[in-house]
Amino acid sequence: MEQPGIDRQRTGRTGRTEAPTGHHSCTPVPAAQLFEIAVLDSSGEDGRAGWQTIGWGVDRAQADSIAEAYVSHPTRPYDAARIRHKGHLVGEHRRPAE
């Protein structure tokens, strides 16, 4: 995922023909406000499923949207996604039954 500002400064490219416009902050809001998104990954070498953090949402709606996308996309190997806020489970999405 391109991060405006960071990727431009690192590579000196914008992906467009014009010159870079400068640094754009991509610092997230304080961690206490973030929603952790973890997926149930059953593709481990040992064959056992485990929860892996895949990202963060800046609010509950964004976290729900990301989690739903990971369990509903047909090529994703994830059966479930959990959302935690300040360490507490606040939501879970499961792959639809086929």
N, C-alpha and C positions, 0 to 999 in steps of 0.2 A: 504494500500500500504506500503510495507516495505521500510524504508528509511535506506540504508546502513549507518553504523556508529551509528546513533541514536538508532535504534532498537537493534543492537548488544550490545551496551553499556547498554541499559536498561535491556535487558533480559540475556545477557551473552551468547547468542546463535547466530550461524551464519546460521543455517539451514543445515549445512554440518557437516561432521565429524571432520574437522580440527579446530584448535583454531582460535579465532577472530584475524584479521590482524590489528586492530586498527581503529581509527576514520577516516571516510571519510566525508569531509565537504559536506553538502547539503544546504548551504546558497545560496539563489538565487542571481542572478545579481541584481543590483539596481532596485528598484521598478519602476522607470521611464521607464525601458526597457521592462517591463513585459506586456503581453497582457491578460486582464481579460476575462474569459469565463463565461457567465451567461446563464442559461436555463430558458425557460418559463415553470413554474411548475404549473399545474392545479390540483394537487392532494391535495391542502390545505383543511383543515377542513371546511372552509367557502365556498368552491366551487369556489372561485375566483382565477384566474390565477395571478401569480406574478413572477417577475424575481429574480432568486437566483444565486449568484455566486457559481460556482462549482470548479473553479480552475484557474490556470494561465499558460500561455505558455511563453517560453523564447524568442520566435520569432513568426512572423505571420504564418509561415508554420506549426509550432507545434500547435498553437492555432486553426488554421483552421482544422487540422487533428482531434484534440480532439472534437471540436464543431460538426464536421461532424459525428463522431462516436456516439455522444450522440443522434443525431436526426435520424440516419439511423438504429440503432440497434433495432430489433423488440421488445425487452422486455423493452425498455426505455419508460417512460411515457412522454417524452418531445417532444413538437411540434416544438420548435424553439430554437436556440442557437445564442447568440450575442457575438461579440468580440469587446472589447473596448481597446483603447490604449491612455493613459493619459487622460481618461475621454471621449474621442471621439469615436463614433461608427465607426468601420472600416470594419465590415463584419457581415453578418447574414446568418445562415443556417436554412432551414425549412425541416420538415419531408416530404419525398416524398409522393405524392398523391397515394392513394391505388386504 
